[in-house]
């Protein structure tokens, strides 16, 4: 009869811990990107340990992985916080992502398969349904899924790794710019046009469509930020 008190082999114990850390990292990331945990919020080991049903060790390792991914920051003697991306950094990410998306569009115009096109169209169909119902959270996640699928289809692993890190960082900022439900139908139309141009096989047009999609998103973001900051500037002017 096996001994129920046998101590696990160190390698097995390490694998279990690594597996738990990875699972914790994925779930915390999901909560952040889904908006369940807001930018700037403090993350505590105790709360997450209870929420996820695991010990604090894997949570600490998950924090390290999330920091590497650019989603959280650890402050000495203060704790771990979800990053709140400043405007100037968001602009830099938008510009870099636009260049990467142009490359992705050009590659896909000559390489996308019918099955890949079908998968991308299915995501846009779901985005349209979310837009019609006004479900901003669902739309946000589907938008991430759409662009993740395109970078995956492009077939460049290094590009995909860098792109995904940037997109996740930008998602912390963009959530507040998709709250305007009026933007969603226009966004759906942009995504359908991207797929149409890619399917045409025109590399120049596909790259341009992808690039302009990101730049237009950046411009909408800047206009939204200007509108949001106007009352604060007006109050400051009156005080002056």
VODREN-533863 format. One record per residue (C-alpha): residue number from 1; residue in one letter; y, x, z. Coordinates in steps of 0.5 Angstrom, whole numbers. Example, Ala and Ser with C-alpha at 12.3 -4.5 7.8 and 13.67 -1.06 7.14 Angstrom:
% VODREN-533863
NODE  sevex  kelum     py     px     pz
NODE      1      A     -9     25     16
NODE      2      S     -2     27     14
% end
This chain:
% VODREN-533863
NODE  sevex  kelum     py     px     pz
NODE      1      X      0      0      0
NODE      2      X      7      3     -2
NODE      3      X     11      5      3
NODE      4      X     17      0      3
NODE      5      X     22      6      7
NODE      6      X     21     11      2
NODE      7      X     28     14      0
NODE      8      X     30     14     -7
NODE      9      X     29     20    -11
NODE     10      X     37     23    -11
NODE     11      X     37     23    -19
NODE     12      X     35     15    -18
NODE     13      X     40     14    -13
NODE     14      X     45     17    -17
NODE     15      X     43     13    -23
NODE     16      X     44      7    -19
NODE     17      X     51      9    -17
NODE     18      X     53     11    -24
NODE     19      X     50      4    -26
NODE     20      X     54      0    -21
NODE     21      X     61      4    -22
NODE     22      X     60      3    -29
NODE     23      X     59     -5    -28
NODE     24      X     65     -5    -23
NODE     25      X     69     -1    -28
NODE     26      X     68     -6    -33
NODE     27      X     69    -12    -29
NODE     28      X     75    -10    -26
NODE     29      X     78     -8    -33
NODE     30      X     76    -15    -35
NODE     31      X     80    -18    -30
NODE     32      X     86    -14    -31
NODE     33      X     86    -16    -39
NODE     34      X     84    -23    -38
NODE     35      X     91    -23    -33
NODE     36      X     87    -25    -27
NODE     37      X     90    -19    -24
NODE     38      X     97    -18    -26
NODE     39      X    101    -11    -28
NODE     40      X    103     -8    -21
NODE     41      X     98    -11    -17
NODE     42      X     95     -7    -11
NODE     43      X     87     -6    -12
NODE     44      X     84     -6     -5
NODE     45      X     76     -3     -4
NODE     46      X     75     -8      1
NODE     47      X     77    -14     -3
NODE     48      X     73    -12    -10
NODE     49      X     67    -10     -6
NODE     50      X     67    -17     -3
NODE     51      X     69    -20    -10
NODE     52      X     63    -16    -14
NODE     53      X     58    -16     -8
NODE     54      X     57     -8     -8
NODE     55      X     59     -2     -3
NODE     56      X     66      1     -4
NODE     57      X     63      8     -7
NODE     58      X     62      5    -14
NODE     59      X     69      2    -13
NODE     60      X     72      8    -12
NODE     61      X     69     11    -18
NODE     62      X     71      5    -22
NODE     63      X     78      7    -20
NODE     64      X     77     14    -23
NODE     65      X     75     11    -29
NODE     66      X     80      6    -30
NODE     67      X     85     11    -29
NODE     68      X     83     15    -34
NODE     69      X     83      9    -39
NODE     70      X     90      8    -37
NODE     71      X     90      2    -34
NODE     72      X     91      4    -26
NODE     73      X     95      9    -23
NODE     74      X     93     12    -16
NODE     75      X     99     14    -11
NODE     76      X     98     18     -5
NODE     77      X     98     15      1
NODE     78      X     99      8     -2
NODE     79      X     93      6     -6
NODE     80      X     91      4    -13
NODE     81      X     95     -1    -17
NODE     82      X     95     -4    -24
NODE     83      X     99      0    -29
NODE     84      X    106     -4    -31
NODE     85      X    107     -1    -37
NODE     86      X    115      1    -38
NODE     87      X    119     -2    -45
NODE     88      X    120      5    -47
NODE     89      X    112      7    -47
NODE     90      X    110      0    -50
NODE     91      X    115      2    -56
NODE     92      X    111      9    -57
NODE     93      X    105      6    -56
NODE     94      X    107      0    -62
NODE     95      X    109      6    -66
NODE     96      X    103     10    -66
NODE     97      X     98      4    -66
NODE     98      X    102      2    -73
NODE     99      X    100      9    -76
NODE    100      X     93      8    -74
NODE    101      X     92      1    -76
NODE    102      X     95      3    -83
NODE    103      X     89      8    -83
NODE    104      X     84      3    -81
NODE    105      X     87     -2    -86
NODE    106      X     86      3    -92
NODE    107      X     79      5    -90
NODE    108      X     77     -2    -89
NODE    109      X     79     -4    -96
NODE    110      X     74      0    -99
NODE    111      X     68      0    -94
NODE    112      X     68     -7    -91
NODE    113      X     62    -11    -92
NODE    114      X     61    -19    -93
NODE    115      X     58    -19    -86
NODE    116      X     63    -16    -83
NODE    117      X     68    -20    -86
NODE    118      X     65    -26    -84
NODE    119      X     65    -24    -77
NODE    120      X     72    -22    -77
NODE    121      X     74    -29    -80
NODE    122      X     70    -32    -75
NODE    123      X     74    -29    -69
NODE    124      X     80    -32    -73
NODE    125      X     78    -39    -73
NODE    126      X     77    -38    -66
NODE    127      X     84    -36    -65
NODE    128      X     86    -41    -69
NODE    129      X     83    -46    -64
NODE    130      X     86    -43    -58
NODE    131      X     93    -43    -61
NODE    132      X     92    -51    -63
NODE    133      X     90    -52    -56
NODE    134      X     95    -47    -53
NODE    135      X     90    -43    -49
NODE    136      X     94    -37    -49
NODE    137      X     89    -33    -45
NODE    138      X     83    -34    -49
NODE    139      X     88    -33    -55
NODE    140      X     90    -26    -52
NODE    141      X     83    -24    -51
NODE    142      X     81    -26    -58
NODE    143      X     86    -22    -61
NODE    144      X     84    -16    -57
NODE    145      X     77    -17    -60
NODE    146      X     79    -18    -67
NODE    147      X     83    -11    -67
NODE    148      X     77     -8    -64
NODE    149      X     72    -11    -69
NODE    150      X     76     -8    -75
NODE    151      X     77     -1    -71
NODE    152      X     69     -1    -70
NODE    153      X     68     -3    -78
NODE    154      X     72      3    -80
NODE    155      X     67      7    -77
NODE    156      X     71     13    -74
NODE    157      X     69     14    -67
NODE    158      X     74     19    -65
NODE    159      X     79     14    -68
NODE    160      X     76      8    -64
NODE    161      X     76     11    -58
NODE    162      X     83     13    -58
NODE    163      X     85      6    -61
NODE    164      X     82      3    -55
NODE    165      X     85      6    -50
NODE    166      X     92      5    -53
NODE    167      X     90     -2    -54
NODE    168      X     88     -3    -47
NODE    169      X     95      0    -44
NODE    170      X     99     -4    -49
NODE    171      X     95    -11    -47
NODE    172      X     98    -10    -40
NODE    173      X    105    -10    -43
NODE    174      X    103    -15    -49
NODE    175      X    101    -21    -44
NODE    176      X    108    -23    -42
NODE    177      X    110    -23    -50
NODE    178      X    104    -28    -52
NODE    179      X    106    -33    -47
NODE    180      X    111    -37    -52
NODE    181      X    106    -42    -55
NODE    182      X    110    -42    -61
NODE    183      X    108    -35    -63
NODE    184      X    101    -36    -64
NODE    185      X    100    -40    -70
NODE    186      X    105    -35    -74
NODE    187      X    100    -30    -71
NODE    188      X     94    -33    -73
NODE    189      X     97    -33    -80
NODE    190      X     98    -26    -80
NODE    191      X     91    -24    -78
NODE    192      X     88    -29    -84
NODE    193      X     93    -25    -89
NODE    194      X     90    -18    -86
NODE    195      X     83    -21    -88
NODE    196      X     85    -23    -95
NODE    197      X     89    -17    -97
NODE    198      X     83    -12    -94
NODE    199      X     78    -17    -98
NODE    200      X     82    -15   -104
NODE    201      X     80     -8   -104
NODE    202      X     88     -6   -105
NODE    203      X     88      0   -100
NODE    204      X     96      1   -100
NODE    205      X     97     -7    -99
NODE    206      X     91     -7    -94
NODE    207      X     95     -1    -90
NODE    208      X    101     -4    -91
NODE    209      X     99    -11    -88
NODE    210      X     96     -8    -82
NODE    211      X    102     -3    -81
NODE    212      X    107     -9    -81
NODE    213      X    103    -13    -77
NODE    214      X    104     -8    -71
NODE    215      X    111     -7    -73
NODE    216      X    113    -14    -73
NODE    217      X    109    -15    -66
NODE    218      X    114    -10    -63
NODE    219      X    120    -13    -66
NODE    220      X    118    -20    -63
NODE    221      X    117    -16    -56
NODE    222      X    124    -13    -57
NODE    223      X    127    -19    -58
NODE    224      X    123    -22    -52
NODE    225      X    125    -17    -48
NODE    226      X    133    -17    -50
NODE    227      X    132    -25    -48
NODE    228      X    129    -24    -41
NODE    229      X    134    -18    -39
NODE    230      X    140    -22    -42
NODE    231      X    141    -26    -35
NODE    232      X    140    -20    -31
NODE    233      X    146    -16    -35
NODE    234      X    150    -22    -34
NODE    235      X    149    -23    -27
NODE    236      X    151    -15    -26
NODE    237      X    157    -16    -31
NODE    238      X    160    -22    -26
NODE    239      X    159    -17    -20
NODE    240      X    162    -11    -23
% end
